[in-house]
């Protein structure tokens, strides 16, 4: 009898607005972002799932990494990085998204649902091209462009961590 009452109470609550998504780990997406960093993109929901490697230590053998954050089975945040041999620029044209330049990245752009940075990493032992992507939108946004400041701040943090984790020396 108690189980039925608890189940009934739980069913009664299911008609209410979904609670905030508290299950997101304290650090996620390669260990780069905090729960608070991603909160505007994650929004509310019942179940949060993150699929990501623990770090972004890309090498010639491990040339990419992807982080997905799902809320109730829906994509909310996508971050990925690709490392290519020197000279193989990967820059994708995103001009149809009406992007703005990122103030801290020579080859960086941000638009309403994403951000992209490409850079050339040069070092004493290894040089390579690195491409970083972020995708997501502010879940409570009721105006166009609301996600751009969030994505700009997240990309700056992502770029700094990626440079450190990939041992990206001087950049172009």
Backbone bond lengths (Angstrom), bond angles and torsions (degrees), N, CA, C in turn:
res aa  C-N    CA-C-N  psi(-1)  N-CA   C-N-CA  omega(-1)  CA-C   N-CA-C  phi
1 X - - - 1.442 - - 1.525 111.05 -
2 X 1.287 116.84 -41.48 1.459 120.71 179.31 1.529 111.16 -63.08
3 X 1.322 116.68 -37.20 1.450 119.30 179.70 1.517 110.97 -64.80
4 X 1.322 117.52 -39.73 1.449 120.17 178.77 1.518 111.63 -65.66
5 X 1.310 116.69 -38.97 1.456 120.05 178.84 1.525 109.74 -65.01
6 X 1.333 117.57 -43.95 1.466 121.26 179.41 1.521 110.51 -64.01
7 X 1.339 116.46 -41.25 1.453 119.26 178.94 1.520 110.09 -65.84
8 X 1.323 116.85 -41.12 1.455 120.18 178.10 1.511 111.75 -63.68
9 X 1.317 116.62 -39.63 1.460 119.79 177.89 1.524 110.19 -65.33
10 X 1.313 115.79 -40.12 1.465 119.25 179.38 1.526 110.31 -65.49
11 X 1.346 116.86 -39.40 1.460 119.44 179.15 1.516 110.86 -66.30
12 X 1.326 116.11 -37.34 1.455 119.88 178.20 1.514 111.67 -61.64
13 X 1.315 116.87 -35.83 1.461 121.08 -179.46 1.516 112.30 -73.98
14 X 1.317 117.29 -20.91 1.466 119.28 -174.61 1.523 112.47 -67.12
15 X 1.326 118.69 -16.00 1.457 121.12 179.40 1.521 111.65 -83.18
16 X 1.315 117.19 -12.28 1.451 120.94 178.31 1.523 109.74 -77.08
17 X 1.323 115.84 167.56 1.461 120.47 176.92 1.519 109.33 -60.62
18 X 1.329 117.85 142.40 1.460 120.10 178.94 1.527 110.70 -60.71
19 X 1.314 116.97 143.49 1.459 119.90 179.01 1.528 110.46 -72.93
20 X 1.322 115.17 167.94 1.461 119.10 173.93 1.518 108.11 -58.47
21 X 1.322 116.57 154.81 1.460 121.39 -176.45 1.531 109.97 -88.93
22 X 1.319 118.50 86.31 1.459 121.29 -174.08 1.526 114.02 -81.41
23 X 1.319 118.14 -8.51 1.456 120.12 -174.00 1.529 113.83 -77.44
24 X 1.326 118.76 -10.26 1.452 120.47 179.80 1.525 108.78 -59.85
25 X 1.326 117.20 132.67 1.467 119.47 179.87 1.533 111.37 -59.89
26 X 1.318 116.30 158.53 1.464 119.69 178.77 1.526 110.70 -58.54
27 X 1.331 117.88 -38.71 1.475 122.08 175.95 1.524 107.29 -125.11
28 X 1.323 115.93 135.99 1.457 119.21 -179.33 1.525 110.45 -145.00
29 X 1.318 115.00 176.46 1.466 123.32 -178.08 1.523 110.74 50.67
30 X 1.326 114.62 79.94 1.467 123.44 178.09 1.520 112.21 65.74
31 X 1.343 117.84 15.79 1.453 121.43 -176.89 1.517 112.90 77.54
32 X 1.333 117.86 12.04 1.462 122.00 -174.27 1.522 112.51 -84.78
33 X 1.327 117.55 -46.05 1.455 121.26 -170.18 1.520 111.98 -103.60
34 X 1.341 114.98 145.80 1.453 120.39 174.10 1.526 109.00 -88.71
35 X 1.298 114.94 168.50 1.464 121.47 176.39 1.531 109.25 -56.44
36 X 1.335 116.66 -43.74 1.463 120.64 -179.25 1.525 112.25 -66.15
37 X 1.341 117.10 -35.42 1.467 120.20 178.27 1.527 111.04 -57.71
38 X 1.324 116.12 -44.19 1.466 121.01 -173.38 1.528 114.10 -90.33
39 X 1.318 117.64 -8.56 1.468 120.98 -175.47 1.530 113.71 -52.43
40 X 1.337 120.26 -43.41 1.473 118.12 -179.71 1.531 113.69 -63.05
41 X 1.323 117.08 -30.59 1.464 120.54 -179.51 1.525 112.15 -86.20
42 X 1.315 116.34 -30.01 1.462 120.77 -177.67 1.524 110.38 -75.41
43 X 1.312 117.63 -40.90 1.455 121.06 179.13 1.508 112.73 68.14
44 X 1.315 115.47 -148.63 1.466 121.69 -177.00 1.516 110.55 -105.55
45 X 1.312 115.05 158.73 1.447 120.54 178.10 1.514 110.38 167.47
46 X 1.295 115.66 178.77 1.457 121.13 -177.66 1.524 112.54 -99.23
47 X 1.328 116.82 -36.33 1.464 119.68 -175.19 1.527 110.23 -131.22
48 X 1.320 115.29 126.09 1.460 122.03 177.89 1.514 108.09 -112.76
49 X 1.320 115.38 134.19 1.467 120.69 177.27 1.521 108.23 -132.66
50 X 1.318 115.43 129.44 1.458 121.31 176.55 1.521 107.87 -113.91
51 X 1.323 115.96 132.96 1.462 121.95 175.70 1.527 105.81 -123.03
52 X 1.326 115.95 111.21 1.454 120.03 -174.22 1.519 110.23 -163.59
53 X 1.330 116.68 145.95 1.461 117.77 169.08 1.530 108.62 -68.48
54 X 1.305 116.31 160.69 1.454 121.13 -176.74 1.529 112.27 -69.18
55 X 1.321 117.37 -25.47 1.463 120.21 -178.84 1.523 110.66 -145.21
56 X 1.312 114.67 -179.79 1.461 121.99 -178.12 1.521 110.19 -122.21
57 X 1.296 116.64 38.60 1.465 121.61 -179.50 1.534 108.58 -80.05
58 X 1.326 115.00 83.12 1.454 120.67 -178.29 1.519 109.80 -82.79
59 X 1.317 114.89 141.89 1.459 122.29 179.28 1.523 107.71 -135.69
60 X 1.320 116.54 -179.04 1.462 120.00 176.27 1.527 110.41 -61.61
61 X 1.329 117.56 -30.51 1.470 121.15 179.57 1.529 112.94 -86.64
62 X 1.293 117.64 -31.94 1.474 122.68 178.02 1.526 106.26 -114.11
63 X 1.324 115.76 88.60 1.456 119.59 -168.91 1.524 115.07 -96.64
64 X 1.302 118.38 9.76 1.456 119.10 178.50 1.508 112.32 -160.50
65 X 1.309 114.67 159.06 1.455 121.44 176.12 1.506 109.60 -151.94
66 X 1.331 116.29 144.13 1.454 121.95 -178.44 1.514 109.83 -133.97
67 X 1.317 116.05 138.44 1.460 122.68 173.26 1.519 107.99 -122.09
68 X 1.308 115.71 128.91 1.465 122.55 174.76 1.513 108.63 -120.44
69 X 1.326 116.36 134.67 1.459 121.86 172.03 1.519 106.53 -119.37
70 X 1.320 114.87 121.98 1.464 122.18 -179.60 1.518 108.88 -112.78
71 X 1.318 116.67 142.54 1.458 122.43 172.36 1.515 106.57 -124.20
72 X 1.307 115.27 121.07 1.468 121.68 -177.19 1.527 111.19 51.67
73 X 1.333 115.66 38.18 1.453 122.19 176.57 1.516 115.28 82.07
74 X 1.329 118.38 0.58 1.465 121.58 -178.51 1.529 109.61 -106.08
75 X 1.336 116.09 139.72 1.464 121.06 176.58 1.517 109.49 -61.40
76 X 1.324 116.42 131.04 1.463 120.35 174.25 1.524 111.35 -121.87
77 X 1.338 116.83 -38.54 1.463 120.73 -179.64 1.523 107.82 -136.85
78 X 1.314 115.04 136.06 1.457 121.24 174.43 1.521 107.07 -134.62
79 X 1.313 116.07 125.05 1.466 121.44 175.43 1.514 106.77 -129.99
80 X 1.326 116.14 131.96 1.454 117.88 176.23 1.506 109.96 -145.49
81 X 1.313 114.20 156.04 1.456 121.81 179.66 1.513 108.64 -134.97
82 X 1.321 115.07 144.46 1.456 121.02 177.64 1.518 108.57 -132.48
83 X 1.313 115.30 134.84 1.460 122.30 176.93 1.523 107.68 -113.21
84 X 1.337 116.18 130.11 1.450 121.60 -179.58 1.521 109.29 -128.88
85 X 1.331 117.20 159.33 1.466 119.85 175.88 1.533 110.69 -59.35
86 X 1.299 115.30 152.95 1.456 122.27 179.75 1.526 110.18 -53.33
87 X 1.311 115.80 136.22 1.458 120.90 178.47 1.517 114.44 94.33
88 X 1.310 117.77 -10.52 1.465 120.48 179.18 1.521 109.27 -100.85
89 X 1.330 115.16 75.28 1.460 119.45 178.71 1.517 109.31 -62.83
90 X 1.296 115.22 138.42 1.457 120.59 -175.95 1.517 112.45 -108.74
91 X 1.324 117.21 -1.14 1.455 120.71 -168.55 1.517 111.77 -51.03
92 X 1.282 114.56 122.81 1.453 123.11 -179.49 1.524 108.58 -95.74
93 X 1.297 117.18 140.42 1.446 121.53 178.67 1.523 109.68 -75.56
94 X 1.294 115.92 116.89 1.463 121.48 178.41 1.529 110.71 -116.28
95 X 1.324 116.62 18.38 1.456 120.72 -176.34 1.519 113.09 -59.93
96 X 1.327 118.02 -27.57 1.462 120.22 178.51 1.532 111.82 -68.25
97 X 1.348 117.08 -10.91 1.469 121.85 177.70 1.536 111.63 -91.63
98 X 1.326 117.37 0.49 1.471 123.43 -178.82 1.526 111.15 55.04
99 X 1.343 115.72 58.74 1.465 119.49 -175.66 1.526 113.05 -78.30
100 X 1.325 113.42 160.95 1.460 122.32 170.45 1.520 107.28 -108.52
101 X 1.337 118.26 150.86 1.464 119.27 175.98 1.529 110.23 -70.75
102 X 1.320 116.25 149.33 1.461 121.06 173.25 1.527 107.37 -85.82
103 X 1.319 118.68 130.10 1.464 120.72 -173.57 1.531 114.43 -68.24
104 X 1.298 118.42 -17.49 1.467 121.99 -175.74 1.527 113.12 -108.02
105 X 1.328 118.04 3.26 1.467 120.74 -177.30 1.525 109.37 -137.28
106 X 1.316 116.33 118.69 1.461 120.90 -177.70 1.527 111.64 -56.26
107 X 1.330 116.48 -40.52 1.460 121.30 -179.88 1.530 109.13 -113.97
108 X 1.326 115.44 60.22 1.453 120.66 -179.25 1.510 111.60 -133.64
109 X 1.319 115.18 143.33 1.462 121.19 -179.93 1.524 109.21 -139.57
110 X 1.331 115.27 151.89 1.458 122.31 175.31 1.518 108.31 -133.38
111 X 1.324 115.98 142.40 1.459 122.01 177.33 1.515 107.51 -138.73
112 X 1.323 117.49 -175.93 1.465 120.87 -171.53 1.524 114.65 -60.25
113 X 1.318 118.19 -27.38 1.467 119.29 -176.71 1.525 113.58 -126.10
114 X 1.346 117.46 12.92 1.454 117.21 -178.89 1.513 114.10 -173.15
115 X 1.311 114.38 174.81 1.466 122.19 176.76 1.516 107.88 -148.91
116 X 1.338 115.11 152.35 1.453 121.76 -176.71 1.521 109.14 -145.23
117 X 1.324 116.12 135.68 1.464 121.98 173.30 1.515 107.44 -133.33
118 X 1.317 116.25 135.09 1.459 120.83 170.64 1.524 107.33 -122.64
119 X 1.324 116.09 143.16 1.444 120.34 178.65 1.510 110.50 -151.91
120 X 1.307 114.37 156.58 1.454 121.74 174.90 1.515 107.16 -102.72
121 X 1.318 116.08 123.39 1.457 122.13 179.55 1.522 108.18 -101.62
122 X 1.321 115.90 124.97 1.454 119.66 178.84 1.520 109.33 -120.13
123 X 1.298 114.72 135.31 1.451 119.88 -179.83 1.516 110.63 -144.37
124 X 1.301 115.36 171.81 1.464 120.25 -179.65 1.526 111.59 -64.59
125 X 1.331 116.58 -36.12 1.466 120.43 -176.48 1.514 113.79 -100.80
126 X 1.333 117.07 -28.58 1.455 119.30 -171.54 1.524 109.83 -151.26
127 X 1.312 117.21 141.07 1.460 123.26 173.35 1.517 108.04 -129.53
128 X 1.336 116.31 143.75 1.463 120.07 -175.58 1.514 110.25 -162.46
129 X 1.324 115.22 166.01 1.456 123.15 174.23 1.524 108.00 -96.92
130 X 1.329 116.52 141.21 1.456 121.52 179.82 1.516 108.62 -129.67
131 X 1.322 116.42 131.23 1.456 122.08 178.07 1.522 107.79 -122.98
132 X 1.335 116.18 128.23 1.463 122.72 -179.43 1.521 109.62 -119.76
133 X 1.314 115.72 133.01 1.463 122.42 179.47 1.520 109.70 -124.75
134 X 1.316 115.40 144.44 1.465 123.06 168.32 1.518 107.72 -132.02
135 X 1.299 116.06 141.17 1.455 120.26 178.17 1.524 108.61 -140.54
136 X 1.315 115.70 135.47 1.458 121.26 177.67 1.513 109.33 163.63
137 X 1.322 116.57 164.12 1.455 121.02 176.70 1.519 109.33 -134.93
138 X 1.331 115.14 149.68 1.455 120.20 177.57 1.527 107.44 -64.85
139 X 1.316 115.80 124.47 1.462 120.41 -172.13 1.518 113.61 -71.22
140 X 1.315 118.50 -25.76 1.463 119.85 -179.24 1.527 112.02 -100.24
141 X 1.321 116.62 11.82 1.471 120.45 -175.69 1.518 111.18 -68.93
142 X 1.301 114.61 131.53 1.460 119.39 175.17 1.526 111.01 -118.22
143 X 1.337 115.09 10.70 1.459 118.84 178.78 1.527 109.42 -138.76
144 X 1.322 117.20 144.21 1.465 120.49 177.51 1.525 110.69 -60.79
145 X 1.308 115.74 143.50 1.451 120.71 177.36 1.513 115.51 85.91
146 X 1.320 118.04 -2.99 1.469 121.14 -177.52 1.519 112.12 -63.10
147 X 1.312 117.40 -26.64 1.462 120.66 -177.69 1.533 112.78 -80.90
148 X 1.311 117.97 -20.89 1.469 120.50 -174.60 1.530 113.71 -57.77
149 X 1.331 120.35 -46.99 1.468 118.81 179.01 1.530 112.55 -63.25
150 X 1.319 116.80 -37.46 1.471 120.99 178.69 1.519 109.63 -65.24
151 X 1.331 117.09 -48.04 1.463 121.15 179.99 1.526 111.78 -65.18
152 X 1.324 117.52 -35.04 1.469 121.14 177.86 1.524 110.35 -63.02
153 X 1.320 117.18 -45.98 1.467 120.96 179.43 1.525 111.08 -66.92
154 X 1.338 117.21 -42.25 1.466 120.36 179.33 1.528 111.22 -63.91
155 X 1.319 117.50 -41.32 1.461 119.91 -178.98 1.527 110.63 -65.75
156 X 1.309 117.88 -36.71 1.468 119.64 178.73 1.528 110.15 -61.74
157 X 1.318 116.47 -42.32 1.463 121.15 178.07 1.534 110.55 -67.95
158 X 1.320 116.87 -41.86 1.462 123.23 179.62 1.527 110.56 -62.74
159 X 1.326 116.36 -44.11 1.459 121.56 179.74 1.534 111.15 -61.53
160 X 1.320 117.01 -46.51 1.468 120.24 179.66 1.525 111.14 -62.04
161 X 1.330 116.82 -43.77 1.465 120.31 179.74 1.522 111.33 -67.71
162 X 1.325 117.30 -40.07 1.467 120.63 -179.88 1.523 110.71 -64.49
163 X 1.314 117.38 -41.37 1.466 120.14 177.69 1.529 109.98 -59.95
164 X 1.314 116.44 -43.98 1.460 120.68 -178.75 1.521 110.47 -68.55
165 X 1.323 117.78 -47.11 1.467 121.02 -174.86 1.537 112.71 -71.25
166 X 1.322 117.16 -30.56 1.470 119.61 179.82 1.528 111.42 -91.11
167 X 1.314 116.20 -1.07 1.465 122.52 -176.30 1.527 110.30 57.83
168 X 1.315 114.60 43.89 1.460 121.60 177.57 1.510 108.09 -74.68
169 X 1.329 115.44 114.24 1.465 120.42 179.34 1.509 110.44 -75.42
170 X 1.311 116.69 -132.25 1.454 120.88 177.22 1.515 110.09 -59.09
171 X 1.309 116.23 149.77 1.466 119.85 -178.13 1.517 110.61 -125.60
172 X 1.317 113.21 157.20 1.469 121.58 174.75 1.507 107.95 -123.85
